[in-house]
Amino acid sequence: MAQESPKNSAAEIPVTSNGQLEDSHEHSFNRDLKRSLPVGLGLSETKITSHGFDSTKEGVIEAGQFPGSSASPKSSVISPSSAAASRLAGQGCDLIIPTGGRAQQKSGPVVLADEVKNPAMEKLELVRKWSLNTYKCTRQIISEKLGRGSRTVDLELEAQIDILRDNKKKYENILKLAQTLSTQLFQMVHTQRQLGDAFADLSLKSLELHEEFGYNADTQKLLAKNGETLLGAINFFIASVNTLVNKTIEDTLLTVKQYESARIEYDAYRTDLEELNLGPRDANTLPKIEQSQQLFQVHKEKYDKMRNDVSIKLKFLEENKVKVLHNQLVLFHNAIAAYFAGNQKQLEQTLKQFHIKLKTPGADAPSWLEEQ
């Protein structure tokens, strides 16, 4: 019975409407509380905090260090009740409990972050779309090769593309032969130069054949000089044709490849849409038909755009090809004719007409003064 008296006394403490203790029972409450506290805690070091119903803390008892004791006292903390927790949630406060065990409050509005997109899921979705598109295109290609599937054909455009590919092969053959001619002419010019030096050396050492060796030396040197001029014209012809074949025409053919890929995708999605339209129409198939119609429209617009791009590039390529080849063929003809006719002035005039500058030996390496 003696042990129940503090508990009953504490339980019968009257509280006013605003949550404060009555003054008449304050002395008896402190006496009973001192008896009920564990050894090592003094009433003078104990702070009792009691708030009203609007407070964010309820029933928190903080105990200080007992004087004269070397050991640190054990804190007695009463956690907030369920009612207080509900009021904390309603007020939008965050309750943070650190590692020390004491409850602290961090006030502030609760911010709900947007759902973070998962990069792995996005990549997986891209891979799924790519796999589906690749499957449809592969099925369309196999169907066309087996003669089961239909393909969209632009007869006029397909004929121009076939002519372009055939001309590219022929231009590549001309380019290869011109490079062979340039290599052989370079070797011949190099041999003529060496032969002219040998004749000139013998002209100085053979007094009885001085004039004969001298004539031949001058002739070989003149032929070597004209050969270098012709070699410059042929190399210019090769460079221009190489640019036309391996850059201009190749760029157009790259656009043609993109056009053919767009055509295959267009036919693949067109075939899917036709198959769905031939099947039954119900609640399950109507969304698929609508989605297939949208994809078909997207690839149709892409196909039309690529077809228009190819037509424009083929037109400009034809104009550029005629202009470039006209000038290069005139250069090649005039240079070859002047060389084999022995007309040195005409050969030099041909190079000036096309603004061709010959490279002198050692001109490629700049002097140390020019590098500064």
Summary of the structure (lengths in Angstrom):
residues: 372
radius of gyration: 49.2
end to end distance: 109.8
largest distance: 155.6
contacts: 916
relative contact order: 0.06
helix: 67%
strand: 4%
